[in-house]
């Protein structure tokens, strides 16, 4: 059998990245060894051991140089992979692994040679040989461990290929470790302030304003995560416009991070938005609309159509989810309540539709057109041009049975039920000698109070809404938005905002806190108001002169505003301006 050349085992172990086991032992020298003494004296054995060690180290260095030259060729044969294909050094960790493997193999060869009492070359050969399993003839064979390439004299190119692939694998491991690294930990260096408990940090940072929190988030990743806590932004959000918080602090959108809502709120404050058109109509309409979750309900002529919003909120699926019919004339007004659509038509009828079925009931309610309707707690109230307001039950067995008929002595344009379900307010045309705003008892139908005393004749109220059981908002022909608080004087409103161009205000909407939106009668002007100041915040004209139209209805969310005009349904996108 042919013995392998000296040093081949060390080079093979280095190329394959083997980790060679026990720690190196000293060669035979003056201090004695574990092998038999032989014919060499102590001094001569030490000299020969030193020369053999130098010879082995020189061979390892030459092998490294030769591998560096062969690395580029082997990488080119592997399809350009590895660092040698472009002449660049390989990953540091792969290079260190190869060098450590070479040194360990060399030490292992020297150690086994010293134990056997022979030379270093013989120790290296003995360390590379393995006993062939299943043979008992005492002969050794040149074998390697399963799964490794055979080390031969002509295997230099193969070793170069293995090193090139090893470099690529090591780089992939480094990238995986970087990707799987844990989130940023709290900084240990820096001011002692950052080493305080998080509860104290939250208390301290809760006094910072929006700009300071934004700058603090740029310091490091840990502070960026820390300053995104909803508790730090809640106070700022309650003072912002349309951030999803009511005046009492109720969070209406708990699923959306507060910080993101504050960012969008700045667009409302600065008037940054992108205008678009959701729907167009061929003929002139007087549409009304309502929002529910991700659906939009809008009236067109004598139909009510339901559309689903796309994820961006600024566009609709063209195919409607449902079409609700039943009126002989145009739908004047409708509301959503308890999975029902309650509609008021120009034919004097009230229609009741279930939103998720084809159930539809209609009954004659008034002698003339029904201008307004509202529904809460299973009770329906309606107002008509015939100068009456009526109360109806929503229960399936009592549909169409009038509970109370109230003589308002004036045409009723708007109506709203109190959140306490104890009363309701009517807004009339103001053609008599009494206030157009009056509050009635829901159970008995008796008049409770008049609101205001200085309305000019013809100052009809076109829209009214309760904000809380004791506060409400109204607007109409007198170009004012008025805020009423029933806990104070009923003869004078708490605050009022005047339309700058003396236009009739057809509709209004509030976020329950600081933002107020109104729709004017000319040029489709939508105005945004900050209720903490009297001047208008922003105005958005949605039509040109030839197509001048009132804003018949408007609704908004924390990210979008929708306005219904005669020919189009417009959207203002404040999330992606």
MARTIVEX-678030 format. One record per residue (C-alpha): x, y, z; residue in one letter; residue number from 1. Coordinates in nm, 3 decimals. Example, Ala and Ser with C-alpha at 12.3 -4.5 7.8 and 13.67 -1.06 7.14 Angstrom:
BEGIN
{{1.230; -0.450; 0.780}; a; 1} {{1.367; -0.106; 0.714}; s; 2} 
This chain:
BEGIN
{{0.000; 0.000; 0.000}; x; 1} {{0.123; 0.350; -0.090}; x; 2} {{0.152; 0.594; 0.195}; x; 3} {{0.025; 0.950; 0.143}; x; 4} {{0.276; 1.230; 0.113}; x; 5} {{0.373; 1.411; 0.434}; x; 6} {{0.141; 1.694; 0.537}; x; 7} {{-0.146; 1.578; 0.312}; x; 8} {{-0.377; 1.505; 0.607}; x; 9} {{-0.336; 1.855; 0.747}; x; 10} {{-0.412; 2.021; 0.415}; x; 11} {{-0.718; 1.795; 0.357}; x; 12} {{-0.854; 1.872; 0.700}; x; 13} {{-0.807; 2.245; 0.642}; x; 14} {{-0.979; 2.236; 0.301}; x; 15} {{-1.282; 2.047; 0.432}; x; 16} {{-1.315; 2.267; 0.744}; x; 17} {{-1.265; 1.972; 0.986}; x; 18} {{-1.231; 2.039; 1.356}; x; 19} {{-0.963; 1.810; 1.485}; x; 20} {{-0.985; 1.687; 1.840}; x; 21} {{-0.756; 1.656; 2.135}; x; 22} {{-0.524; 1.937; 2.235}; x; 23} {{-0.165; 1.909; 2.099}; x; 24} {{0.092; 1.727; 2.311}; x; 25} {{0.464; 1.813; 2.324}; x; 26} {{0.707; 1.624; 2.098}; x; 27} {{0.980; 1.405; 2.242}; x; 28} {{1.247; 1.622; 2.392}; x; 29} {{1.462; 1.669; 2.696}; x; 30} {{1.163; 1.647; 2.926}; x; 31} {{1.076; 1.297; 2.812}; x; 32} {{0.785; 1.154; 2.607}; x; 33} {{0.535; 0.880; 2.629}; x; 34} {{0.686; 0.675; 2.340}; x; 35} {{0.987; 0.436; 2.358}; x; 36} {{1.335; 0.601; 2.377}; x; 37} {{1.475; 0.467; 2.043}; x; 38} {{1.836; 0.533; 1.928}; x; 39} {{1.824; 0.918; 1.940}; x; 40} {{1.962; 1.116; 2.231}; x; 41} {{1.772; 1.397; 2.405}; x; 42} {{1.959; 1.682; 2.240}; x; 43} {{1.942; 1.536; 1.891}; x; 44} {{1.570; 1.452; 1.928}; x; 45} {{1.496; 1.813; 2.024}; x; 46} {{1.685; 1.945; 1.718}; x; 47} {{1.509; 1.708; 1.483}; x; 48} {{1.169; 1.793; 1.638}; x; 49} {{1.230; 2.166; 1.587}; x; 50} {{1.336; 2.114; 1.226}; x; 51} {{1.030; 1.898; 1.160}; x; 52} {{0.802; 2.163; 1.314}; x; 53} {{0.952; 2.437; 1.094}; x; 54} {{0.919; 2.214; 0.790}; x; 55} {{0.554; 2.147; 0.867}; x; 56} {{0.477; 2.519; 0.920}; x; 57} {{0.644; 2.606; 0.588}; x; 58} {{0.433; 2.346; 0.412}; x; 59} {{0.114; 2.488; 0.568}; x; 60} {{0.207; 2.841; 0.454}; x; 61} {{0.281; 2.719; 0.100}; x; 62} {{-0.051; 2.533; 0.098}; x; 63} {{-0.237; 2.853; 0.193}; x; 64} {{-0.071; 3.046; -0.088}; x; 65} {{-0.149; 2.772; -0.336}; x; 66} {{-0.513; 2.765; -0.221}; x; 67} {{-0.545; 3.142; -0.271}; x; 68} {{-0.434; 3.107; -0.631}; x; 69} {{-0.663; 2.811; -0.698}; x; 70} {{-0.966; 2.976; -0.532}; x; 71} {{-1.046; 3.202; -0.827}; x; 72} {{-1.024; 2.918; -1.080}; x; 73} {{-1.244; 2.687; -0.873}; x; 74} {{-1.502; 2.961; -0.814}; x; 75} {{-1.517; 3.034; -1.187}; x; 76} {{-1.589; 2.665; -1.255}; x; 77} {{-1.871; 2.682; -0.998}; x; 78} {{-2.063; 2.938; -1.204}; x; 79} {{-1.899; 3.253; -1.071}; x; 80} {{-1.993; 3.191; -0.707}; x; 81} {{-1.770; 3.265; -0.418}; x; 82} {{-1.541; 3.557; -0.358}; x; 83} {{-1.259; 3.429; -0.581}; x; 84} {{-1.457; 3.479; -0.906}; x; 85} {{-1.418; 3.856; -0.885}; x; 86} {{-1.079; 3.859; -0.714}; x; 87} {{-1.222; 3.981; -0.385}; x; 88} {{-1.131; 3.834; -0.047}; x; 89} {{-1.380; 3.586; 0.094}; x; 90} {{-1.590; 3.640; 0.405}; x; 91} {{-1.370; 3.687; 0.714}; x; 92} {{-1.538; 3.409; 0.907}; x; 93} {{-1.487; 3.153; 0.629}; x; 94} {{-1.118; 3.250; 0.598}; x; 95} {{-1.058; 3.220; 0.972}; x; 96} {{-1.229; 2.880; 0.975}; x; 97} {{-0.994; 2.750; 0.703}; x; 98} {{-0.682; 2.878; 0.886}; x; 99} {{-0.793; 2.730; 1.219}; x; 100} {{-0.864; 2.398; 1.051}; x; 101} {{-0.518; 2.390; 0.897}; x; 102} {{-0.342; 2.470; 1.224}; x; 103} {{-0.547; 2.214; 1.416}; x; 104} {{-0.472; 1.944; 1.160}; x; 105} {{-0.102; 2.021; 1.178}; x; 106} {{-0.101; 2.004; 1.558}; x; 107} {{-0.294; 1.676; 1.550}; x; 108} {{-0.043; 1.525; 1.309}; x; 109} {{0.251; 1.625; 1.525}; x; 110} {{0.084; 1.494; 1.839}; x; 111} {{0.007; 1.151; 1.696}; x; 112} {{0.355; 1.124; 1.552}; x; 113} {{0.505; 1.203; 1.894}; x; 114} {{0.298; 0.940; 2.065}; x; 115} {{0.406; 0.672; 1.825}; x; 116} {{0.775; 0.752; 1.865}; x; 117} {{0.819; 0.824; 1.492}; x; 118} {{0.869; 1.140; 1.288}; x; 119} {{0.619; 1.420; 1.234}; x; 120} {{0.546; 1.300; 0.881}; x; 121} {{0.455; 0.956; 1.011}; x; 122} {{0.229; 1.113; 1.274}; x; 123} {{0.046; 1.307; 1.004}; x; 124} {{-0.003; 0.994; 0.796}; x; 125} {{-0.127; 0.802; 1.099}; x; 126} {{-0.373; 1.079; 1.185}; x; 127} {{-0.523; 1.072; 0.833}; x; 128} {{-0.557; 0.691; 0.802}; x; 129} {{-0.868; 0.508; 0.919}; x; 130} {{-0.915; 0.142; 0.981}; x; 131} {{-1.139; -0.010; 0.712}; x; 132} {{-1.450; -0.154; 0.884}; x; 133} {{-1.510; -0.527; 0.846}; x; 134} {{-1.142; -0.620; 0.778}; x; 135} {{-0.927; -0.817; 1.024}; x; 136} {{-0.614; -0.873; 0.812}; x; 137} {{-0.426; -0.594; 0.995}; x; 138} {{-0.382; -0.383; 0.679}; x; 139} {{-0.459; -0.011; 0.672}; x; 140} {{-0.643; 0.160; 0.391}; x; 141} {{-0.649; 0.529; 0.281}; x; 142} {{-1.008; 0.635; 0.365}; x; 143} {{-1.189; 0.946; 0.480}; x; 144} {{-1.503; 0.990; 0.689}; x; 145} {{-1.843; 0.937; 0.521}; x; 146} {{-1.975; 1.246; 0.344}; x; 147} {{-1.623; 1.391; 0.277}; x; 148} {{-1.426; 1.392; -0.048}; x; 149} {{-1.125; 1.156; -0.082}; x; 150} {{-0.792; 1.331; -0.037}; x; 151} {{-0.563; 1.242; -0.326}; x; 152} {{-0.249; 1.390; -0.463}; x; 153} {{-0.434; 1.531; -0.764}; x; 154} {{-0.727; 1.679; -0.558}; x; 155} {{-0.608; 2.040; -0.535}; x; 156} {{-0.880; 2.171; -0.769}; x; 157} {{-1.146; 1.988; -0.568}; x; 158} {{-1.018; 2.149; -0.248}; x; 159} {{-1.038; 2.490; -0.415}; x; 160} {{-1.399; 2.428; -0.516}; x; 161} {{-1.492; 2.324; -0.163}; x; 162} {{-1.338; 2.644; -0.025}; x; 163} {{-1.531; 2.859; -0.274}; x; 164} {{-1.862; 2.694; -0.186}; x; 165} {{-1.771; 2.716; 0.183}; x; 166} {{-1.730; 3.093; 0.151}; x; 167} {{-2.075; 3.130; -0.002}; x; 168} {{-2.231; 2.914; 0.270}; x; 169} {{-2.056; 3.114; 0.542}; x; 170} {{-2.185; 3.442; 0.394}; x; 171} {{-2.539; 3.303; 0.388}; x; 172} {{-2.506; 3.205; 0.754}; x; 173} {{-2.392; 3.557; 0.845}; x; 174} {{-2.691; 3.709; 0.661}; x; 175} {{-2.934; 3.472; 0.835}; x; 176} {{-2.790; 3.560; 1.174}; x; 177} {{-2.824; 3.932; 1.100}; x; 178} {{-3.186; 3.888; 0.989}; x; 179} {{-3.271; 3.682; 1.296}; x; 180} {{-3.110; 3.929; 1.537}; x; 181} {{-3.334; 4.029; 1.830}; x; 182} {{-3.495; 4.377; 1.845}; x; 183} {{-3.290; 4.669; 1.963}; x; 184} {{-3.221; 4.656; 2.335}; x; 185} {{-3.223; 4.951; 2.568}; x; 186} {{-2.900; 5.153; 2.529}; x; 187} {{-2.657; 5.092; 2.815}; x; 188} {{-2.448; 5.399; 2.741}; x; 189} {{-2.560; 5.759; 2.737}; x; 190} {{-2.750; 5.966; 2.994}; x; 191} {{-2.866; 5.801; 3.313}; x; 192} {{-3.218; 5.904; 3.218}; x; 193} {{-3.249; 5.608; 2.978}; x; 194} {{-3.169; 5.361; 3.257}; x; 195} {{-3.478; 5.456; 3.455}; x; 196} {{-3.774; 5.213; 3.471}; x; 197} {{-4.007; 5.235; 3.175}; x; 198} {{-4.294; 5.356; 3.395}; x; 199} {{-4.095; 5.665; 3.496}; x; 200} {{-3.982; 5.724; 3.138}; x; 201} {{-4.342; 5.712; 3.021}; x; 202} {{-4.438; 5.968; 3.283}; x; 203} {{-4.154; 6.201; 3.187}; x; 204} {{-4.207; 6.170; 2.812}; x; 205} {{-4.581; 6.224; 2.848}; x; 206} {{-4.505; 6.595; 2.897}; x; 207} {{-4.329; 6.624; 2.560}; x; 208} {{-4.501; 6.772; 2.259}; x; 209} {{-4.532; 6.612; 1.917}; x; 210} {{-4.213; 6.766; 1.775}; x; 211} {{-4.001; 6.660; 2.073}; x; 212} {{-4.130; 6.301; 2.056}; x; 213} {{-4.049; 6.288; 1.685}; x; 214} {{-3.692; 6.402; 1.744}; x; 215} {{-3.650; 6.162; 2.033}; x; 216} {{-3.752; 5.874; 1.806}; x; 217} {{-3.453; 5.952; 1.579}; x; 218} {{-3.192; 5.879; 1.848}; x; 219} {{-3.193; 5.498; 1.829}; x; 220} {{-3.413; 5.204; 1.747}; x; 221} {{-3.506; 5.138; 2.107}; x; 222} {{-3.628; 5.494; 2.159}; x; 223} {{-3.814; 5.478; 1.830}; x; 224} {{-4.006; 5.176; 1.960}; x; 225} {{-4.051; 5.333; 2.302}; x; 226} {{-4.187; 5.664; 2.170}; x; 227} {{-4.447; 5.481; 1.957}; x; 228} {{-4.640; 5.383; 2.270}; x; 229} {{-5.007; 5.489; 2.252}; x; 230} {{-4.995; 5.631; 2.605}; x; 231} {{-4.749; 5.902; 2.497}; x; 232} {{-4.961; 6.012; 2.202}; x; 233} {{-5.305; 5.993; 2.362}; x; 234} {{-5.289; 6.341; 2.515}; x; 235} {{-5.166; 6.488; 2.185}; x; 236} {{-5.435; 6.306; 1.989}; x; 237} {{-5.715; 6.441; 2.210}; x; 238} {{-5.599; 6.794; 2.127}; x; 239} {{-5.571; 6.718; 1.753}; x; 240} {{-5.835; 6.740; 1.480}; x; 241} {{-6.025; 6.425; 1.387}; x; 242} {{-5.797; 6.178; 1.563}; x; 243} {{-6.071; 5.937; 1.667}; x; 244} {{-6.121; 6.069; 2.024}; x; 245} {{-6.440; 6.228; 2.149}; x; 246} {{-6.459; 6.528; 2.379}; x; 247} {{-6.492; 6.293; 2.678}; x; 248} {{-6.183; 6.092; 2.575}; x; 249} {{-6.355; 5.788; 2.426}; x; 250} {{-6.138; 5.617; 2.163}; x; 251} {{-6.352; 5.535; 1.861}; x; 252} {{-6.069; 5.363; 1.667}; x; 253} {{-5.874; 5.158; 1.918}; x; 254} {{-5.739; 4.924; 1.648}; x; 255} {{-5.535; 5.201; 1.477}; x; 256} {{-5.210; 5.319; 1.645}; x; 257} {{-5.256; 5.663; 1.796}; x; 258} {{-4.929; 5.791; 1.650}; x; 259} {{-5.047; 5.716; 1.296}; x; 260} {{-5.373; 5.899; 1.360}; x; 261} {{-5.186; 6.205; 1.483}; x; 262} {{-4.982; 6.207; 1.161}; x; 263} {{-5.300; 6.209; 0.950}; x; 264} {{-5.449; 6.472; 1.179}; x; 265} {{-5.179; 6.716; 1.072}; x; 266} {{-5.306; 6.688; 0.714}; x; 267} {{-5.653; 6.791; 0.831}; x; 268} {{-5.505; 7.084; 1.018}; x; 269} {{-5.295; 7.203; 0.723}; x; 270} {{-5.555; 7.125; 0.457}; x; 271} {{-5.339; 6.872; 0.270}; x; 272} {{-5.557; 6.631; 0.074}; x; 273} {{-5.610; 6.475; -0.268}; x; 274} {{-5.944; 6.522; -0.440}; x; 275} {{-6.121; 6.250; -0.638}; x; 276} {{-6.462; 6.149; -0.771}; x; 277} {{-6.620; 5.823; -0.659}; x; 278} {{-6.948; 5.828; -0.854}; x; 279} {{-7.107; 6.030; -1.134}; x; 280} {{-7.473; 6.072; -1.228}; x; 281} {{-7.617; 6.158; -1.567}; x; 282} {{-7.898; 6.375; -1.435}; x; 283} {{-7.928; 6.615; -1.144}; x; 284} {{-7.987; 6.449; -0.809}; x; 285} {{-8.042; 6.545; -0.444}; x; 286} {{-7.848; 6.255; -0.287}; x; 287} {{-7.817; 6.156; 0.076}; x; 288} {{-7.561; 5.911; 0.214}; x; 289} {{-7.450; 5.719; 0.522}; x; 290} {{-7.131; 5.529; 0.618}; x; 291} {{-7.117; 5.195; 0.796}; x; 292} {{-6.785; 5.011; 0.847}; x; 293} {{-6.639; 4.962; 0.498}; x; 294} {{-6.966; 5.032; 0.313}; x; 295} {{-7.121; 5.345; 0.164}; x; 296} {{-7.498; 5.386; 0.122}; x; 297} {{-7.612; 5.659; -0.116}; x; 298} {{-7.956; 5.750; -0.253}; x; 299} {{-8.009; 5.802; -0.626}; x; 300} {{-8.360; 5.900; -0.735}; x; 301} {{-8.596; 5.645; -0.574}; x; 302} {{-8.321; 5.386; -0.501}; x; 303} {{-8.065; 5.338; -0.226}; x; 304} {{-7.742; 5.169; -0.337}; x; 305} {{-7.480; 5.009; -0.114}; x; 306} {{-7.116; 5.009; -0.226}; x; 307} {{-6.808; 4.857; -0.067}; x; 308} {{-6.492; 5.060; -0.023}; x; 309} {{-6.163; 4.932; -0.155}; x; 310} {{-5.879; 4.901; 0.099}; x; 311} {{-5.746; 5.250; 0.022}; x; 312} {{-6.079; 5.409; 0.122}; x; 313} {{-6.058; 5.649; -0.175}; x; 314} {{-6.234; 5.429; -0.431}; x; 315} {{-6.537; 5.200; -0.455}; x; 316} {{-6.610; 4.865; -0.610}; x; 317} {{-6.816; 4.953; -0.915}; x; 318} {{-7.067; 4.674; -0.863}; x; 319} {{-7.303; 4.766; -0.574}; x; 320} {{-7.353; 4.524; -0.288}; x; 321} {{-7.727; 4.584; -0.285}; x; 322} {{-8.006; 4.795; -0.430}; x; 323} {{-8.299; 4.895; -0.209}; x; 324} {{-8.618; 5.020; -0.379}; x; 325} {{-8.977; 5.078; -0.278}; x; 326} {{-9.051; 5.450; -0.315}; x; 327} {{-9.247; 5.595; -0.603}; x; 328} {{-9.056; 5.925; -0.589}; x; 329} {{-8.708; 6.039; -0.486}; x; 330} {{-8.562; 5.936; -0.151}; x; 331} {{-8.528; 6.255; 0.054}; x; 332} {{-8.350; 6.116; 0.359}; x; 333} {{-8.255; 5.785; 0.521}; x; 334} {{-8.071; 5.651; 0.827}; x; 335} {{-7.908; 5.320; 0.929}; x; 336} {{-8.018; 5.161; 1.257}; x; 337} {{-8.020; 4.806; 1.395}; x; 338} {{-7.935; 4.644; 1.057}; x; 339} {{-8.221; 4.837; 0.897}; x; 340} {{-8.242; 5.119; 0.646}; x; 341} {{-8.523; 5.360; 0.729}; x; 342} {{-8.597; 5.587; 0.434}; x; 343} {{-8.822; 5.888; 0.381}; x; 344} {{-8.958; 5.951; 0.034}; x; 345} {{-9.117; 6.227; -0.165}; x; 346} {{-9.427; 6.010; -0.198}; x; 347} {{-9.511; 6.059; 0.173}; x; 348} {{-9.410; 5.704; 0.265}; x; 349} {{-9.156; 5.553; 0.503}; x; 350} {{-8.963; 5.248; 0.384}; x; 351} {{-8.792; 4.990; 0.605}; x; 352} {{-8.530; 4.760; 0.451}; x; 353} {{-8.305; 4.499; 0.608}; x; 354} {{-7.948; 4.553; 0.499}; x; 355} {{-7.861; 4.182; 0.460}; x; 356} {{-8.183; 4.051; 0.310}; x; 357} {{-8.458; 4.141; 0.067}; x; 358} {{-8.708; 4.227; 0.339}; x; 359} {{-8.881; 4.558; 0.256}; x; 360} {{-9.185; 4.724; 0.410}; x; 361} {{-9.330; 5.062; 0.323}; x; 362} {{-9.631; 5.244; 0.461}; x; 363} {{-9.795; 5.581; 0.416}; x; 364} {{-9.677; 5.816; 0.689}; x; 365} {{-9.765; 6.174; 0.582}; x; 366} {{-9.988; 6.355; 0.339}; x; 367} {{-9.695; 6.527; 0.170}; x; 368} {{-9.327; 6.448; 0.118}; x; 369} {{-9.130; 6.323; 0.417}; x; 370} {{-8.827; 6.552; 0.443}; x; 371} {{-8.646; 6.390; 0.736}; x; 372} {{-8.637; 6.077; 0.950}; x; 373} {{-8.436; 5.941; 1.244}; x; 374} {{-8.431; 5.613; 1.435}; x; 375} {{-8.281; 5.514; 1.770}; x; 376} {{-8.370; 5.248; 2.025}; x; 377} {{-8.647; 5.097; 1.817}; x; 378} {{-8.828; 5.431; 1.774}; x; 379} {{-8.874; 5.616; 1.442}; x; 380} {{-8.950; 5.989; 1.419}; x; 381} {{-9.037; 6.161; 1.091}; x; 382} {{-9.097; 6.520; 0.980}; x; 383} {{-9.289; 6.632; 0.675}; x; 384} {{-9.385; 6.925; 0.463}; x; 385} {{-9.742; 6.881; 0.592}; x; 386} {{-9.632; 7.056; 0.918}; x; 387} {{-9.641; 6.748; 1.136}; x; 388} {{-9.392; 6.524; 1.311}; x; 389} {{-9.481; 6.165; 1.397}; x; 390} {{-9.345; 5.888; 1.619}; x; 391} {{-9.347; 5.524; 1.500}; x; 392} {{-9.233; 5.189; 1.646}; x; 393} {{-8.974; 4.976; 1.465}; x; 394} {{-9.102; 4.648; 1.608}; x; 395} {{-9.202; 4.405; 1.333}; x; 396} {{-9.549; 4.350; 1.471}; x; 397} {{-9.634; 4.721; 1.500}; x; 398} {{-9.494; 4.868; 1.180}; x; 399} {{-9.706; 5.153; 1.049}; x; 400} {{-9.880; 5.222; 1.382}; x; 401} {{-9.840; 5.589; 1.471}; x; 402} {{-9.767; 5.651; 1.840}; x; 403} {{-9.786; 6.033; 1.841}; x; 404} {{-9.870; 6.305; 1.593}; x; 405} {{-9.725; 6.648; 1.672}; x; 406} {{-9.855; 6.964; 1.507}; x; 407} {{-9.548; 7.179; 1.445}; x; 408} {{-9.739; 7.454; 1.257}; x; 409} {{-9.446; 7.480; 1.018}; x; 410} {{-9.271; 7.270; 0.759}; x; 411} {{-9.023; 7.031; 0.918}; x; 412} {{-8.680; 7.019; 0.746}; x; 413} {{-8.471; 6.828; 1.001}; x; 414} {{-8.520; 6.603; 1.303}; x; 415} {{-8.300; 6.416; 1.556}; x; 416} {{-8.354; 6.190; 1.858}; x; 417} {{-8.166; 6.249; 2.183}; x; 418} {{-7.910; 5.982; 2.284}; x; 419} {{-8.109; 5.935; 2.607}; x; 420} {{-8.418; 5.839; 2.401}; x; 421} {{-8.628; 6.078; 2.609}; x; 422} {{-8.681; 6.361; 2.360}; x; 423} {{-8.626; 6.473; 2.002}; x; 424} {{-8.563; 6.808; 1.832}; x; 425} {{-8.723; 6.946; 1.517}; x; 426} {{-8.585; 7.208; 1.281}; x; 427} {{-8.854; 7.397; 1.088}; x; 428} {{-8.874; 7.662; 0.815}; x; 429} {{-8.913; 7.955; 1.062}; x; 430} {{-9.216; 8.100; 0.889}; x; 431} {{-9.412; 8.160; 1.210}; x; 432} {{-9.364; 8.368; 1.523}; x; 433} {{-9.173; 8.102; 1.715}; x; 434} {{-8.827; 7.951; 1.718}; x; 435} {{-8.742; 7.702; 1.442}; x; 436} {{-8.570; 7.478; 1.700}; x; 437} {{-8.800; 7.303; 1.947}; x; 438} {{-8.756; 7.001; 2.171}; x; 439} {{-9.042; 6.754; 2.226}; x; 440} {{-9.099; 6.473; 2.472}; x; 441} {{-9.066; 6.139; 2.294}; x; 442} {{-9.309; 5.951; 2.518}; x; 443} {{-9.592; 6.203; 2.534}; x; 444} {{-9.532; 6.427; 2.235}; x; 445} {{-9.549; 6.744; 2.447}; x; 446} {{-9.333; 7.052; 2.383}; x; 447} {{-9.043; 7.084; 2.627}; x; 448} {{-8.861; 7.404; 2.522}; x; 449} {{-8.772; 7.649; 2.245}; x; 450} {{-8.408; 7.708; 2.153}; x; 451} {{-8.306; 8.065; 2.066}; x; 452} {{-8.507; 8.382; 2.042}; x; 453} {{-8.338; 8.601; 1.780}; x; 454} {{-8.393; 8.403; 1.459}; x; 455} {{-8.492; 8.625; 1.163}; x; 456} {{-8.792; 8.517; 0.953}; x; 457} {{-8.699; 8.249; 0.701}; x; 458} {{-8.399; 8.126; 0.904}; x; 459} {{-8.500; 7.765; 0.858}; x; 460} {{-8.289; 7.485; 1.009}; x; 461} {{-8.183; 7.237; 0.740}; x; 462} {{-7.970; 7.007; 0.956}; x; 463} {{-7.953; 6.935; 1.328}; x; 464} {{-7.765; 6.671; 1.527}; x; 465} {{-7.710; 6.574; 1.888}; x; 466} {{-7.347; 6.558; 1.998}; x; 467} {{-7.428; 6.448; 2.352}; x; 468} {{-7.747; 6.427; 2.558}; x; 469} {{-7.711; 6.794; 2.653}; x; 470} {{-7.541; 6.950; 2.345}; x; 471} {{-7.646; 6.978; 1.981}; x; 472} {{-7.548; 7.158; 1.659}; x; 473} {{-7.768; 7.324; 1.395}; x; 474} {{-7.727; 7.501; 1.061}; x; 475} {{-7.953; 7.636; 0.789}; x; 476} {{-8.066; 7.934; 0.584}; x; 477} {{-7.931; 8.202; 0.819}; x; 478} {{-7.567; 8.101; 0.722}; x; 479} {{-7.471; 8.019; 1.083}; x; 480} {{-7.363; 7.704; 1.262}; x; 481} {{-7.482; 7.719; 1.621}; x; 482} {{-7.370; 7.513; 1.919}; x; 483} {{-7.631; 7.469; 2.193}; x; 484} {{-7.583; 7.352; 2.551}; x; 485} {{-7.910; 7.261; 2.721}; x; 486} {{-7.749; 7.286; 3.066}; x; 487} {{-7.714; 7.661; 3.022}; x; 488} {{-7.962; 7.914; 2.886}; x; 489} {{-8.190; 7.789; 2.610}; x; 490} {{-8.236; 8.141; 2.472}; x; 491} {{-7.876; 8.185; 2.357}; x; 492} {{-7.636; 7.946; 2.186}; x; 493} {{-7.296; 7.882; 2.341}; x; 494} {{-7.098; 7.951; 2.022}; x; 495} {{-7.165; 8.023; 1.655}; x; 496} {{-6.966; 8.022; 1.331}; x; 497} {{-7.068; 8.232; 1.032}; x; 498} {{-7.027; 8.125; 0.671}; x; 499} {{-6.786; 8.382; 0.517}; x; 500} {{-6.973; 8.412; 0.184}; x; 501} {{-7.325; 8.427; 0.334}; x; 502} {{-7.419; 8.097; 0.173}; x; 503} {{-7.688; 7.867; 0.303}; x; 504} {{-7.547; 7.574; 0.499}; x; 505} {{-7.716; 7.251; 0.389}; x; 506} {{-7.542; 6.999; 0.614}; x; 507} {{-7.286; 6.960; 0.891}; x; 508} {{-7.080; 6.686; 1.051}; x; 509} {{-6.854; 6.672; 1.358}; x; 510} {{-6.593; 6.433; 1.496}; x; 511} {{-6.731; 6.472; 1.848}; x; 512} {{-6.433; 6.679; 1.955}; x; 513} {{-6.274; 6.977; 1.773}; x; 514} {{-6.343; 6.931; 1.400}; x; 515} {{-6.654; 7.062; 1.228}; x; 516} {{-6.735; 7.028; 0.856}; x; 517} {{-7.010; 7.212; 0.668}; x; 518} {{-7.149; 7.203; 0.313}; x; 519} {{-7.249; 7.529; 0.141}; x; 520} {{-7.512; 7.602; -0.120}; x; 521} {{-7.285; 7.753; -0.388}; x; 522} {{-6.999; 7.596; -0.584}; x; 523} {{-6.995; 7.283; -0.371}; x; 524} {{-6.781; 7.445; -0.102}; x; 525} {{-6.683; 7.221; 0.191}; x; 526} {{-6.544; 7.410; 0.489}; x; 527} {{-6.345; 7.275; 0.783}; x; 528} {{-6.367; 7.453; 1.117}; x; 529} {{-6.166; 7.425; 1.437}; x; 530} {{-6.425; 7.475; 1.705}; x; 531} {{-6.168; 7.640; 1.931}; x; 532} {{-6.160; 7.941; 1.697}; x; 533} {{-6.421; 8.134; 1.504}; x; 534} {{-6.252; 8.169; 1.165}; x; 535} {{-6.280; 7.902; 0.897}; x; 536} {{-5.981; 7.670; 0.885}; x; 537} {{-5.994; 7.556; 0.518}; x; 538} {{-6.234; 7.568; 0.223}; x; 539} {{-6.250; 7.319; -0.066}; x; 540} {{-6.460; 7.418; -0.372}; x; 541} {{-6.561; 7.096; -0.545}; x; 542} {{-6.737; 7.234; -0.856}; x; 543} {{-6.675; 7.499; -1.121}; x; 544} {{-6.914; 7.782; -1.214}; x; 545} {{-7.120; 7.602; -1.485}; x; 546} {{-7.181; 7.307; -1.252}; x; 547} {{-7.249; 7.497; -0.931}; x; 548} {{-7.423; 7.273; -0.681}; x; 549} {{-7.499; 7.264; -0.309}; x; 550} {{-7.335; 7.005; -0.088}; x; 551} {{-7.644; 6.806; 0.004}; x; 552} {{-7.470; 6.566; 0.241}; x; 553} {{-7.118; 6.506; 0.375}; x; 554} {{-6.960; 6.239; 0.594}; x; 555} {{-6.602; 6.180; 0.701}; x; 556} {{-6.375; 5.931; 0.875}; x; 557} {{-6.032; 5.994; 1.026}; x; 558} {{-5.872; 5.963; 0.682}; x; 559} {{-6.133; 6.065; 0.418}; x; 560} {{-6.417; 6.311; 0.362}; x; 561} {{-6.708; 6.233; 0.128}; x; 562} {{-6.938; 6.499; -0.019}; x; 563} {{-7.253; 6.436; -0.227}; x; 564} {{-7.335; 6.699; -0.491}; x; 565} {{-7.588; 6.718; -0.774}; x; 566} {{-7.380; 6.530; -1.032}; x; 567} {{-7.088; 6.372; -0.844}; x; 568} {{-6.985; 6.203; -0.523}; x; 569} {{-6.649; 6.355; -0.425}; x; 570} {{-6.379; 6.230; -0.189}; x; 571} {{-6.100; 6.419; -0.016}; x; 572} {{-5.814; 6.184; 0.080}; x; 573} {{-5.620; 6.315; 0.380}; x; 574} {{-5.425; 5.993; 0.432}; x; 575} {{-5.233; 6.007; 0.102}; x; 576} {{-5.240; 6.374; -0.001}; x; 577} 
